[in-house]
Amino acid sequence: MPPIFRYLIASSGENLQDGLVHLAAVYREKSNYLFDCLSRVVTPAATLFVGFFIIGQTAPILRLILQSINSFGGV
C-alpha cells in the first residue's frame, strides 16, 4: 500500500468516506496530469510518424507519374 494512500486515509480521522473521496480526487488529479504530459509528448511524435508515412506512400506514385511525363516528352 503506497504511503500517500495510508496518509490520506489516516488524515480523514473518523470519517472514512471523506478520506476515500479525497483520495480519489488526489489520484484523479495525478492521472489527469500524467495523461496531459503523455499526450503532449506523443502527439507531435505521432504527427511526424503519420507525415512520414504519407510521404513514403505517395513518393513511389509521384516518381512513376514523373517518369511517365518524361517519357512522353522524349517522344
C-alpha positions as CSV (number, residue, x, y, z in Angstrom):
1,M,0.0,0.0,0.0
2,P,1.6,3.4,-1.0
3,P,2.4,5.7,1.8
4,I,0.3,8.5,0.4
5,F,-2.7,6.2,0.5
6,R,-2.2,5.5,4.2
7,Y,-1.6,9.1,4.9
8,L,-4.7,10.4,3.2
9,I,-6.9,7.7,4.8
10,A,-5.4,8.4,8.2
11,S,-5.8,12.1,7.9
12,S,-9.6,11.7,7.4
13,G,-9.9,10.7,11.0
14,E,-13.2,9.0,11.9
15,N,-14.9,9.8,8.6
16,L,-13.6,7.1,6.2
17,Q,-15.9,8.1,3.4
18,D,-14.5,11.7,3.2
19,G,-10.9,10.3,3.2
20,L,-11.7,8.0,0.3
21,V,-13.4,10.8,-1.6
22,H,-10.3,13.0,-1.0
23,L,-8.0,10.1,-2.0
24,A,-10.0,9.6,-5.3
25,A,-9.7,13.3,-6.1
26,V,-5.9,13.3,-5.5
27,Y,-5.4,10.2,-7.7
28,R,-7.7,11.7,-10.4
29,E,-5.6,14.9,-10.5
30,K,-2.4,12.9,-10.6
31,S,-3.7,10.7,-13.5
32,N,-5.0,13.7,-15.4
33,Y,-1.6,15.4,-15.1
34,L,0.2,12.3,-16.3
35,F,-2.2,11.9,-19.2
36,D,-1.7,15.6,-20.2
37,C,2.1,15.2,-20.1
38,L,2.0,12.0,-22.1
39,S,-0.3,13.5,-24.7
40,R,1.9,16.5,-25.1
41,V,4.8,14.1,-25.9
42,V,3.0,11.6,-28.0
43,T,1.0,14.0,-30.2
44,P,4.0,15.6,-32.1
45,A,5.7,12.2,-32.5
46,A,2.5,10.7,-33.9
47,T,2.1,13.6,-36.2
48,L,5.6,13.2,-37.6
49,F,5.1,9.5,-38.0
50,V,1.9,10.0,-40.0
51,G,3.5,12.6,-42.1
52,F,6.5,10.4,-43.0
53,F,4.1,7.5,-43.6
54,I,2.1,9.6,-46.1
55,I,5.2,10.8,-47.9
56,G,6.5,7.2,-48.0
57,Q,3.2,6.0,-49.6
58,T,3.0,8.9,-52.2
59,A,6.7,9.1,-53.2
60,P,6.7,6.0,-55.5
61,I,3.4,7.1,-57.2
62,L,4.8,10.6,-57.8
63,R,8.0,9.1,-59.2
64,L,6.0,6.9,-61.6
65,I,4.0,9.9,-62.7
66,L,7.1,12.0,-63.3
67,Q,8.7,9.1,-65.3
68,S,5.6,8.8,-67.5
69,I,5.6,12.6,-68.1
70,N,9.3,12.5,-69.0
71,S,8.8,9.5,-71.4
72,F,6.1,11.4,-73.2
73,G,8.3,14.4,-73.6
74,G,11.1,12.4,-75.1
75,V,9.0,11.0,-78.0
